[in-house]
Amino acid sequence: MSVNTEKIIRASRDYLYLKRRGYSIRSVLELVGNHYQLNTNERNTLYRGFFTTREIRERMKKTVDEKHLKGRILKVDGYNQLITIESYRKGNFVFIATDGLVRDSAAVYRSYKLSPFTEEVLNLVVKELSNLELEAIEFYFDKPISFSGELCKIINMLLEKQGIKGRAQTVNSPDYILKTAELVATSDSVIIDKAESVFDLAGWFLRRVWRARLTDFRRVYN
């Protein structure tokens, strides 16, 4: 499904205007989405890509780069980060949101399936993470979602191969664990707003490994 960035940018002005005035996000997204005739991916991009000045300011305070990871435990929002990286590998739309974090426009979370790129992506991600000198890395996947167990097996094998302390596991509610984390890798706004520090793993990886050049919505308001 294609994404028209110019149309999204035009829609974002009305979206943020209404959002700042306290209207229900769901209602605003439906109203603006219908007015600008946005498709599902464009609505996802609008919701995940544009934030108020206050939201941006608070998240920037929490965001850390790779230079501040040494000796720390990183807790990874498994599906959130994997889907974004896989989306880019598949040629789907991935972008830099106005809060500086990299996100995708996909709507595949609960319907996620292993792809021909999954093992390639996981292998590269774990290999690159081995360079960060972390104390440990913990991946969390939703137990109720198919393939979570298989993903954990693959990641645990790769962690052992790279000599990285950590593990991948399935839990009923990853969000509960991640919200209380000292350092988390996610682009989920709900988790970010609760967690202490955030590392943009997907963004770091895409730039470092694939030299990704992404649409940057921060330029719209700078």
C-alpha positions as CSV (number, residue, x, y, z in Angstrom):
1,M,0.0,0.0,0.0
2,S,1.5,3.3,-1.1
3,V,2.1,6.3,1.1
4,N,1.8,9.9,-0.2
5,T,4.0,11.9,2.1
6,E,2.9,15.3,0.8
7,K,-0.7,14.5,1.6
8,I,0.3,13.3,5.1
9,I,2.2,16.5,5.7
10,R,-0.9,18.6,4.8
11,A,-3.1,16.4,7.0
12,S,-0.7,16.7,9.9
13,R,-1.4,20.4,10.4
14,D,-5.1,19.7,11.0
15,Y,-4.3,16.6,13.0
16,L,-1.9,18.4,15.4
17,Y,-4.2,21.4,15.7
18,L,-7.0,19.2,16.9
19,K,-4.7,17.0,19.0
20,R,-3.3,20.0,20.9
21,R,-6.9,21.0,21.8
22,G,-7.5,17.8,23.6
23,Y,-9.8,16.0,21.2
24,S,-9.8,12.2,21.2
25,I,-7.0,10.9,19.1
26,R,-9.1,8.2,17.6
27,S,-11.8,10.7,16.6
28,V,-9.2,13.1,15.2
29,L,-7.5,10.4,13.2
30,E,-10.8,9.3,11.7
31,L,-11.9,12.9,10.9
32,V,-8.6,14.0,9.4
33,G,-8.0,10.7,7.7
34,N,-11.4,10.8,6.0
35,H,-11.1,14.4,5.0
36,Y,-7.7,13.9,3.3
37,Q,-8.7,10.4,2.0
38,L,-5.8,8.7,3.7
39,N,-5.3,5.0,3.3
40,T,-4.5,2.7,6.2
41,N,-0.7,3.1,6.0
42,E,-1.0,6.8,5.6
43,R,-3.2,7.0,8.8
44,N,-0.6,4.9,10.6
45,T,2.1,7.2,9.5
46,L,0.1,10.2,10.7
47,Y,-0.5,8.7,14.1
48,R,3.0,7.3,14.5
49,G,4.9,10.2,12.9
50,F,3.5,13.5,14.2
51,F,3.6,14.7,17.8
52,T,3.0,17.9,19.8
53,T,5.9,20.1,20.9
54,R,5.5,18.9,24.5
55,E,5.6,15.2,23.5
56,I,8.7,15.8,21.3
57,R,10.5,17.7,24.1
58,E,9.8,15.0,26.7
59,R,10.9,12.2,24.5
60,M,14.1,13.9,23.4
61,K,15.1,14.1,27.0
62,K,14.8,10.3,27.3
63,T,16.5,9.3,24.0
64,V,20.1,8.1,24.3
65,D,22.5,7.1,21.5
66,E,24.9,4.2,21.3
67,K,27.6,6.0,23.2
68,H,25.6,5.8,26.4
69,L,24.9,2.0,26.4
70,K,28.1,0.5,27.7
71,G,27.6,-1.6,30.8
72,R,23.8,-1.3,30.7
73,I,20.9,-3.8,30.3
74,L,18.8,-3.1,27.2
75,K,15.3,-4.4,27.1
76,V,14.0,-4.8,23.5
77,D,10.4,-4.5,22.4
78,G,10.7,-7.5,20.1
79,Y,7.9,-7.2,17.5
80,N,8.1,-3.4,17.5
81,Q,11.7,-3.3,16.5
82,L,11.7,-6.4,14.3
83,I,8.7,-5.3,12.2
84,T,10.3,-1.8,11.5
85,I,13.6,-3.3,10.4
86,E,11.9,-6.0,8.3
87,S,9.6,-3.4,6.8
88,Y,12.6,-1.5,5.5
89,R,14.2,-4.7,4.2
90,K,10.9,-5.5,2.3
91,G,10.9,-2.0,0.7
92,N,8.0,-0.7,2.7
93,F,7.7,2.8,4.1
94,V,9.9,3.6,7.1
95,F,10.4,7.1,8.3
96,I,11.8,9.4,11.0
97,A,8.9,10.8,13.2
98,T,8.9,14.3,14.6
99,D,10.1,13.0,17.9
100,G,13.2,11.7,16.2
101,L,12.4,8.0,16.4
102,V,12.3,5.7,13.4
103,R,8.9,4.0,12.8
104,D,7.1,2.1,10.1
105,S,3.6,2.4,8.6
106,A,2.8,-1.3,8.7
107,A,-0.3,-2.8,10.3
108,V,1.0,-6.3,10.9
109,Y,1.6,-6.6,14.6
110,R,-0.9,-9.2,15.6
111,S,-0.8,-10.9,12.2
112,Y,3.0,-11.1,12.0
113,K,4.4,-14.0,10.1
114,L,8.0,-15.1,9.5
115,S,9.3,-13.8,6.2
116,P,12.3,-14.8,4.0
117,F,14.1,-11.9,5.6
118,T,13.5,-12.7,9.3
119,E,16.6,-14.8,10.0
120,E,18.8,-12.4,8.0
121,V,17.5,-9.4,9.9
122,L,17.8,-11.1,13.3
123,N,21.3,-12.3,12.6
124,L,22.5,-8.9,11.5
125,V,20.8,-7.1,14.5
126,V,22.4,-9.4,17.1
127,K,25.7,-9.2,15.4
128,E,25.6,-5.4,15.5
129,L,24.4,-5.4,19.1
130,S,27.5,-7.3,20.1
131,N,29.6,-4.2,19.4
132,L,27.7,-2.0,21.9
133,E,29.4,-3.5,25.1
134,L,26.0,-3.9,26.9
135,E,25.8,-5.7,30.2
136,A,23.0,-7.8,28.8
137,I,20.2,-7.7,26.2
138,E,16.7,-9.0,26.8
139,F,14.1,-9.4,24.0
140,Y,10.4,-9.6,24.9
141,F,7.7,-11.0,22.6
142,D,4.0,-11.4,23.1
143,K,3.2,-15.0,24.1
144,P,-0.3,-15.0,22.5
145,I,1.1,-14.1,19.0
146,S,2.1,-17.0,16.7
147,F,5.8,-17.4,16.0
148,S,6.9,-15.7,19.2
149,G,8.4,-18.9,20.5
150,E,10.2,-19.6,17.2
151,L,11.6,-16.1,17.2
152,C,12.9,-16.5,20.7
153,K,14.7,-19.7,19.8
154,I,16.4,-18.1,16.9
155,I,17.5,-15.1,18.9
156,N,18.7,-17.1,21.9
157,M,20.8,-19.2,19.5
158,L,22.3,-16.1,18.0
159,L,23.0,-14.5,21.4
160,E,24.9,-17.6,22.4
161,K,26.8,-17.7,19.1
162,Q,27.9,-14.0,19.6
163,G,28.7,-14.6,23.2
164,I,26.2,-12.0,24.4
165,K,24.7,-12.2,27.8
166,G,20.9,-12.1,27.7
167,R,17.9,-13.9,26.4
168,A,14.7,-13.7,24.4
169,Q,11.5,-14.7,26.0
170,T,7.7,-14.7,25.5
171,V,5.6,-13.0,28.1
172,N,1.9,-12.3,28.3
173,S,2.4,-8.5,28.5
174,P,5.7,-7.1,27.3
175,D,4.4,-3.6,27.7
176,Y,4.2,-4.0,31.5
177,I,7.9,-5.0,31.7
178,L,9.1,-2.4,29.2
179,K,7.3,0.5,30.8
180,T,9.3,0.1,34.0
181,A,12.6,-0.5,32.2
182,E,15.7,1.7,32.8
183,L,16.7,1.3,29.2
184,V,14.3,0.2,26.4
185,A,14.5,-0.2,22.6
186,T,11.1,0.7,21.2
187,S,9.2,3.2,19.2
188,D,5.9,2.6,21.0
189,S,4.8,6.0,22.4
190,V,3.0,4.5,25.4
191,I,6.1,2.7,26.5
192,I,8.4,5.6,25.8
193,D,6.4,8.0,27.9
194,K,6.7,5.6,30.9
195,A,10.3,4.3,30.5
196,E,13.3,6.0,31.9
197,S,15.6,5.9,28.8
198,V,15.0,5.0,25.2
199,F,17.4,3.7,22.5
200,D,16.3,3.9,18.9
201,L,17.6,0.4,18.0
202,A,15.8,0.2,14.6
203,G,17.0,3.7,13.5
204,W,20.6,3.0,14.7
205,F,20.6,-0.3,12.9
206,L,19.2,0.9,9.6
207,R,21.6,3.8,9.4
208,R,24.6,1.8,10.5
209,V,24.1,-1.4,8.5
210,W,22.1,-0.4,5.4
211,R,22.9,3.3,5.3
212,A,19.2,4.0,5.2
213,R,18.1,7.4,3.9
214,L,14.6,7.9,5.4
215,T,11.9,10.5,5.0
216,D,12.4,12.8,7.9
217,F,9.2,14.5,9.1
218,R,11.1,16.7,11.5
219,R,12.0,18.9,8.6
220,V,8.4,19.9,8.2
221,Y,8.4,21.9,11.4
222,N,12.0,23.1,11.5
